[in-house]
Amino acid sequence: MVGGKVRSEKWILDQLEKLTAAGLERRTEVYPPSKATAANFSSNDYLNLSAHPAVLQAQQQATAAGSGASRLVSGTTEVHQQFEQQLAEYLDKPAAVICGAGYLANVSILTAWLRRSDTVFADRLVHASLIDGIQLSMAQHQRFRHNDLDHLEQLLTKRSANRQPDERWLVVVESIYSMDGDRAPLEAIAPLAAKFDAELLVDEAHALGVFGPAGQGVAAELGITDQVGILTGTLSKSFGSYGGIVAGSELLRRLVVNRARPFIYNTGLPPGVLLAAGESLRLMKAHPEFGPQLLALADHFRTELEKQGLTVGPSTSQIVPVMVGDNELALALAERLQTAGTFVKAIRPPTVPEGTARLRFSITLAHHEALLTSTAEQVGHEARQLGLIE
Ligand code: PMP
């Protein structure tokens, strides 16, 4: 007993010291770090709508700051109901349900849909919220190598022999991957899943607002929305607000409402948050040029980075990683850039695989071509100073 305390917290300190020694301790840092910081490359507010005057004004139309109860008690307002209908229409699905966050949307649908006796085939790089949902469901979890359809087919074929008559299968992918900025070959994944009688879940968190007509996502761009039984997303990125989306059939919606604990036991989102997201949706529909504009900026940035001799990985979206490898080197590069006025975060394991630390640049409509050119030059300069490139 030390100082009247029975319990010691030394184990916490021990764990944290190990993280610190490995260059992996995380901290919540206030943004912006100083008034001098000019450009933010670590925001998922891709369309720069979060501070759009019309979006802010819409938020202020709310008559209550909170919804006051869970959705099934008295936390479903007309705002919730109307916005769910608008989202369903936008995503070209019979129904949509809003959850407390994108994280909760994924955990909701996965835990409601999967039983212990079912099998899920997930891309190795899917987001933590998808992994957590799968683990909570206790279903069999098969991981296939990132975007490797041969590997997926091998796993599906191998498991087919032992598939129980009522065993449900689910293939889980993201349309745009959050740390590499590359896309899943949905046009090939959808028929493969169908061939093995597996349902397909596509998380379009990073694609909504950017890809497809009026930002309806990659599945819509490919014209295969009807082959994606479960579509999930978030209101915290392009929509500039907060909340999660599950879209699919009317039955799927009823499943979430009746079976998903994160939906049932979480207080409904504040209506103002959804009024803001609703205004963003209106703006996305009115400005189909937003997505192409953003993707052109990202193209320009990748070209400029490559001119510097930097490696951008497989990115084909507004998410542009600059690959570094070593954790400490990634941190050092991020720190130098921050001092030079560019705010970008180093992304390290376990968020990304060991040995693939990187700077993750999120391009948004707040950036412009000249800024991206000078930023790429700055990254090149600092990377040379650190000996990362010649
Ligand atoms: N899915 C993906 C692919 C994500 O990158 C994120 C990210 N932040 C989420 C889901 C969770 O969304 P939210 O932040 O709204 O919880």
Boltz pocket constraint, residues with backbone or C-beta under 6 A from the ligand:
constraints:
  - pocket:
      binder: B
      contacts: [[A, 101], [A, 102], [A, 103], [A, 104], [A, 106], [A, 127], [A, 129], [A, 174], [A, 176], [A, 178], [A, 203], [A, 205], [A, 206], [A, 233], [A, 234], [A, 235], [A, 236], [A, 243], [A, 244]]
      max_distance: 6.0
